């Protein structure tokens, strides 16, 4: 196999298991490491010769020496992009680079305050009305993050606050208080939490592609990382976005269609005029998605159906009871 064929094969498989494409997937991470180590060995005539001599008979147990490998050079050669700035700006050579790429060393350095904290990416699905009117939602951080109660200090002011558990250096501290400050009841004095639930305030008329930044709520480090919340439009079956407009069917009972009603579609208020029939188009101005400083319309096509219309009304009442929107 010539160098170009080897490089092409490595790039194809490495991109499949790239850590940025498989966040949190330990198996994919291991495969990426194994592929990279194999490529680093096969591209180097001396390393390949050592493998042919010592590892070919038992490849499963053979571990190549990659202590002097310049991993940046390896990834650049195969056109595999690694965001080194986002990963803390690691040194250029040595196995430490490879380990730090997957958080082994980086986690230690971040914990010691020697690297910026990890920034997490999370997605927040929202209904159309939540984009239009704004909403308060919660997201879960997918990993270890700075405790937002004590902001990573492990302490909260006020002697009335009691901790649920002592911190790592406070096994014998009476009442879990040090220097007049109480141990944080949320993190137990550790300053970090796993799976932290964060409140997200979505502003009214938010663009459908908005990304909200929760500063300092990410992984511990110096400075702490952020949590980037990507808003995503959640539409029911049959609905679609055309430009900025949202087109969807609106199922009504024949009685609603004949008499008219006020209902909601995914949290957007809809006034149905009396005498509507199957095929009637109802347009809610400004009820679509917002992008480029403009908001589209909500375009609904009436469908008369007793059973599904009644189901829609019941679902609307459930959302009202749960605080998720007005009922018809």
N, C-alpha and C positions, 0 to 999 in steps of 0.2 A: 504494500500500500504506500503510494507516494505521499509527500507532505501535504499537498493540497487536498487529496482525498481524505486523509486523516483529519485535517482541520475541519473540513466540511462535515464529516460524520460527527466529530466532537461537538461542533456548534449546534447541529440539529438536535442532538440528544440533550445537550446542556441547556438549551433554551426551553426544552420541555420540562426540565426539573429546576429551572432558575428559581431562586428563593423569592424574588419579587412576584413571580407568577403563582407561587404556592406558599403564601404566608402561613406560618404556623404548622406546616406539614413536615414533620420530622423525617418521614420516609423519603420524601422528595429531596430534603436537605442532604440526607446521607447519599442518595444516588448522585446528586450534583457533585458532592465531594469526591466520591469514588470515580466518577467520570473525569473530573478535573485532574485528579492524581494520576489516573491512567494515561490521560493525554500528555501531562507533563513528563511522564516516564517515556512514552513511546516517541515523542518528538525529539528527545535528547538521546543521541547515539550511545553515549556512555551509560546513561541510566537504563536504556533499553538492553544494552549488553549485560548489565548486572541482573536485570530481570530474567533474561534468557538463561543466565547461568544459575541463578539462585531461586527464582520464583516460578519458572515455567512448570516445574513438576508439581507444585502445590500453590497455585495462584490465589486460592481463598485465604491462605494464611500469610501470604507475602505482603509486606507493607513497604512501599517505596520510601526512600529518604527524600523528603521535600523541604528540608530545612533551609536550603539555599535557593529555593525557587522564587522567582520574582512573579508573584501571581498577577500583579497589574499587567505585566508584559504578556502573560499567558492569556488573560481575558481580552486584552487589546488585540492581540494577534488573531484571535478567533472572532473578533467583532462582537464580544459580549459585554454589554454595558453594565458597569457596577457603579452606583452612586456613592463614591467614597466619602464625599462631604456629609451625606446623610448618615453614613456609618461611622462618623467620628474622626475622619482623616487619619487613617492608619499609616504606619511606616511603609516604605516601598518594597522591602524585601523580607524574606524569611517566612517560616511557618506561622509566626504570630499573625501575619496578615490573613492567612487562610482561616485560622481559628477565629480571629476577630470578626471576619466577614459573617459568621454565623452566631455571633453573640457570646462565644465562650470567654474570650478575653475582654471584649467590649463591655459585657455585663459587669465584670469585675471593676473595670476602669470607671464606668458610669456610677456604680455604687460608691466608689471612692471619690466621686465628684471631679474626676479628671477628664470626663467626656460629656458632651451634651446628652441629655436623656433621649430615649427613643420616642419618635412621633408616631402615633397610631392612626390608621385610617379606618373609619367605620362608616357604614351606610345607614341612612335613616329614611325608610319609606314613608311617604306622606300622601294622604288623600288630597283630592283637588281643592276641597274647601280649606284644608289646613295650609296649603300654599297661599290661597286667596286671603284668608282671614288671620293667619298667624296661628301658632300653637305652642304649647309647652309640652315637650316630650322627654323621654329618657333614653339614654343609650348606655350600653355596657362596654367598658374598656376591655379589649381582648388581651389582657396581660397584666403585668405588675405596673402600677402607676402611683404617682404621688398622692397621698391621702389628702383629699380636699377639705377635710375638717380641720386638720392641723397644719396644712400646707407643707407637709414633710418634716415638721419639727418633732413630732411625737408628743407634743405638749399642747394643752389648751389652757387659757387663763380662766380663773374662777375656781375657788375651792369646792364649789358645790358639784362640780363635774367629777364623777367617779369612773375609773376605767374598768373595762370588762376583764382585762388581763394586764399583768405587768410587762414592761418592756424588757428587752434582752439583758439589760444590766441592772434590773430592779427587782430581782427575785425576793429580796427581803425588805423592800421599801414599804413602810407602813402606809396604808391608805392610798398607795400608788401616787404619791405626790413628791415632787422634788423641787426645792427652791420656790415654793409657793405656787407652782403651776401643776395642774393635774395632768395625768397621763391621758392621752387622747382616747376616748371611749370607742372610737371607730377602728383604729388600727392597733390598739393596745400598746402604743408607744413606739411602734416600728417605723412610722412615718410613711409607709407604703401599704398599699392594699392590692389584692388581686380581684379582678372582675368588678371594679368600682362602677357604681351606677351614677351617671351624671345627668343633670337636668339641662336640656337644650331649649332655648327660647328662639323659636322660628319667627322672624318678623313677617308682618302682613305683606302681601304682594311680593313674596320672595321669588326670584327667578328659579325655573325648574332645575337648572344646573348649579344651584348655589352650593358653596362649600363653606361651612361655618368653622371657625377656629376657636377651640377651647384652650386658651393659653395656659401653659404650666400644668395641665391636667394629664400629661403623658407620663412616660417613664422617668424614674429618678435619674438625676445627673446634674451637671452644671453647665448651662442652665437646664431646668427640667424640660422634658419634651412637651409637645402639644398633642391634642386630639383633634384631628381634622374630620368633620362630619359632612359627608357627601349626601345632600338631599336627593331623593329619588321619587319620581311620581309613580304612585300606585294606582292603576286603573282597573276597573272590573272587566270581566270578559265581554267582548263585543265593542269596547271603547277603543278609540285610536286617536293619535295626535296628528293633525294635518296642518303643518306650519305651526302657528300658535293656537289654532282652534282645536277644541276637543270634540269629536263626533262620537255619539253613543246612542243606543236605544233607551227609551224611557217607557217602562212597562207600567200601564195603568189598568185599573179595573174599568169595565165599561161605564159604571156609575160615575167614577172620577172623571172620565173623559167627557161624559155628557154634561155633568154639572159644573165641571171645573174644580180645581183644588190648588192649594199651595203645598208643595212637597220639597224634598231636597234630593239632589243628586250628588253623592260623594261629598256632602257637606256644603254644597252650593244651593242656595234657595232658588226654587223654580216655581213660577206662577203659570199654571195650566189654565188657559181660557176655556170657558164653557163651549161645548160643541166640538171639542177636539175629536179626531178620528184616527184610526191607524194610518200612518203615513204623514200625519200633520207634523210640521217642523216647528220646534220651539227654540228660539235663540235667546240665550242669556248673555247680554253684552258684558264684556269684561270677566266672563266666567271661565276663560281658557287659561293657558299657561303664559307666563311672562318671560320674555327674553328680549335682549336688545333694547330695554327701556320701554317696551310696549307689551300690552296684554291682549291675548286673543279672546275669542268668544266660546261659549259652550253651546253646541248645536245638538239638540236632542230630537230624535224621531219617535213619535208615539207608536207604541204597540199595545193593543187592547188584549188583555188576557186576565180572566177572573182569578185563576189560581196564582199565577206569578205576580199579579198586581197586589193581591192580598199578602203574599210573602214579602213584597217590597215594603208594604206598610208596617208589617210586624217587625221587619229588620230595622226600619226607621225608628220605631218606638224603642227598640232595644238600644240603639245608638243614643237616643235621647236620655234614657235611664242611665246609660254608662257615661254620659257627658261627652259623647262623640258627635253630637249634631242634633239639629231640630227634627222633630217628627212631623209628618204631614197631618 
